[in-house]
Amino acid sequence: MSIWNRLKRALGSPPQTEPPAPEPQAPPEETALRSLLQRTADEDPVALASIGDREFWALVARLLQAGRERTTIELLGRFVAARPDLPELAARLAELLSDRREDAQARPLLERLTSFPSHALRAHFLLAEAAERAGDEDAARRHLESILAVDLDYPKARAHADQLRPAPGVLSAANAAAAPPTLAGLPDGGTAFAGRYRLLRELGRGASGAVYVAHDEELDRELAIKILHPHARAQARAEARERAWGEARVAAAIRHPGVVAIYDLDEDRQLLAMELCSGGSLKAVLARGPLELGAALRRGVELYTTLDAVHRRGVVHGDVKPGNLLFRDARPASELVLGDFGVARLVGDKPVVDDRAVRGTLGYMAPEQRRGVLEPAADVYAAGVILVELLSGTAALAGWLADRGALLRGEARWDRKLPTAVEARLAPRADRLHALAASLLDEDPARRPTAADAAQSLAALVPPS
């Protein structure tokens, strides 16, 4: 208190008081949105129609920029209640709540958004993150698998799903209850299945199902079993599932040493029993670097010979990549085997043209396949990418395969370079290898050689051992 006030108080005069601070004024954006809410409550048709328009979202954006995030969440919640038919409102509110880790409030919104195709993938991704924060890795994995069933290249989903994959190991009664959903839904927690197969451990999982090492109790041998994920078994996917099994039967009819043998197709139990290739994948081998020249060319011959057999049956694999090329066993000279015909199509004499064709792996996908056209030349292109990797290692193509935007735009190109050691050893035939590789990766499918011609040309380049 000042001396003047103390003096006046001693003399009986009331002390001077500071004027009350003015209440903070709401930003004009908040005032406009609250006015809109009031008009909406009065069922003003103009107000109802303006919710979600460009000016509405501009007000929301400016309110957030003013640092009024809590107010924005409160207002959006009221707008969602007023216009439940606009999923964009719920999506923006769910994003804000998820950013603030307010998962309990975000979850009902996200679960509803999974029924809207334009918002489903993002909703599943945010639900996966929320489930992981809550320690529910099984639920997180289920949401990620729902994404990958639609879009294998959805940003971060595939890597995230791999991180959540259970460590391989023999399943026991103790961990069966916590097993992944594909396994937990089976009789006896997955330790016995179909009265014949005993599941031992998980090998891997993808968009449509999980693959396990299993023991065939009737024939006393180990094999691989692929079982569809629960969401893939749903009635809503009946048509797609019927096509998949029809194409699996086509793949099973291809009898060739370079194609994984199919032993059993059980549509009732949604399983595919196949040969167990225990030698690992070509992807794992390439991660260690390029192959020696002769070995690389021989593997190229082997791959194109297999593709020729597949194409002669009127089938296009559609997803030829190192991860789908397996070694039958651990011997250095083991056969290279083409597996996973989940994208394969029976094309006959004419290319298939539809959206389902765009289901391969982007880095190995021919330009026409990215446009929805699938024909044998697409497999020839993919194997051409693999040939360059065999000769140069994955590092030589890292920029090309990693640049998703350039791949989608059709701008990614091989620089037509091979390691100096490869060219030196192959001289004077290096030019022939350059020309062959370039033709395999030609943008125009009509200018690519057939698989049979590619195998023959590569065989002529293999140096004497």
Summary of the structure (lengths in Angstrom):
residues: 465
radius of gyration: 30.3
end to end distance: 101.8
largest distance: 117.9
contacts: 1414
relative contact order: 0.06
helix: 54%
strand: 11%
